[in-house]
């Protein structure tokens, strides 16, 4: 049985292997995924990657993956804070959270809206990376336009 999330701390060797796994997965995505516009690793001292995906409802979705000793955290910026209909807007997002697997809407910097989640390091595989990035992309595509129409209704006349 795997350890509980947060219970196990990855060794530097394990973290290096996970970083290599993510890099290998990204190399394949660069070739195989037509939606992937860019993928890059941040500073060498930080295990963080940025993926930029072409969208339909939202022009681009940028996913950040951050690996630390216990978890792989992932997030994407969805939109700025709503200008109007705040209660209805947040009620809409909370209701959408119910149908998500491994991610949830949250309020981040400057009250902006993000989708966030995390996995324990022992669960990071190429299949999970596919699921995580694919899910974030699908959730943004599904929710962006309706949330925009609620939170910025007067702009849609």
N, C-alpha and C positions, 0 to 999 in steps of 0.2 A: 504494500500500500504506500503511495507517495506521501511525503511529509505534508503537513498543513502549510498553506501559503504563509510566508514570513518566518517559518520555523527553520528553514535551511538556508544557510549562507553559502553562496557559490565561492569556490576558491578562485584565485587569479587564473589558474590554468583552465578551469571550467568556463570562466568568463571569456577568456581568449578564444576557446573553442566555440562558444555561443556567438561571439563576434564574427568569427570566420564563417559560421553557419549562416548568419544574417547576410554577410557579404556575398557568399555563394548564391544564396537565394536571390539577392538583388541582381547579381550578374545574369541569372536566368530570366528574371523579370524584365530586365532591359532588352532582352532579345525577344521574349515571348509575349509580353503584355503590351498591346498597342495603346492602352490608356496611359501608361507610365511615360511621362514627359521628361522627368528628371529624378535622379536618386543620388544622394551624396551623403557621405559621413561628415559629421562636424569635426571639431578639433580632435586631433589624435588622442588626447588625454581623456576625452569624454566619449563614452559609448552611446552615441546619439546619431540617428539617421533621419534625413528628410526625404520624403517621397512626394512628388507632385504628379497628380493624376488629372487628365482631361475629363471634364464632366459635360453633362447635357443640361441639367437643371441649374447647376452652379458651374460656372466656367471652369474652375479648378478646385480640386480638393487636395490640401497638403496634409500629409500624415507624418507625425513625428513618432519615432520609436526610440525609447530610452532604456538602456539596459543597466541595471545596477546589481548589487550583490544578491538581492532577493527576488526582484521582479523585472519583467519587461513591461514598461508603461507605454501606452499609445494614446495619442490624442490628435484631434483635428479641430481647427477653428471653423465654426459654422457661419456665424454672422455677428454683427454688433448687437448691443442691447436694443430692445425694441423702442420705438419712438412713441407708440400708443398701444392701447389694448393690452396693457401689461398682464392683467389677470388672465385673460383669455389666451394670450401668447404662452405664458408659463404653464397653464393648465394643458394646453395642446402638447407642449414638449413633455410634460410629466406623463401624460397618457401614452405618448409614443414610446417612452422608456419601457413600458410594460412588455412591448413586443421585441425588445432588443436582447441579444445574447452577448454578454461580455462587454457592453459599453452602455453609457448613460449620458444624457445631456447634463451639463453643469454650467455654472456661471464662473467665468475666469476673470482674467485681468480686465479692468475697465468695464466690468459687467458684461463682457462679450460672452457669447454662447459657444461652448465647446462640446465635443463628444469625447469621452475619456473612458479608459479601462486599463486593466493590467492582468498579467499572467504571472504565476510563479515561474522562476527560472527553469525549474525542472520540466515545465510543460512547453517550453519553446521548441518547436519543430518547424520544418518548412510548411507542413500542412496547417499548423496554427498561424503562421505568418500569413499564408494565403487567406485563411478564414478571417483573421483580424482586419487586414487591410481591405479585403473584399467587403466585409460587413460594414466597416466605417464608410467606405465609398457608397455602398447601397443605401445605408441609413441617411446619409447626407442627400443623396439624389432623391430619395423618397420624401424627405421632410423639409427640404430647403424652401421650395416654392410655397407650400401652404403656410409655413411659419412666416415667411416674408410677407405674404398677403395679410396676415393677421397683425404682425408687429409694425408694419409700415403701410397700413391700409390706405391712408390718404394719398400716397404716391401712386396708387393704382386707380385713382379717380373714380 
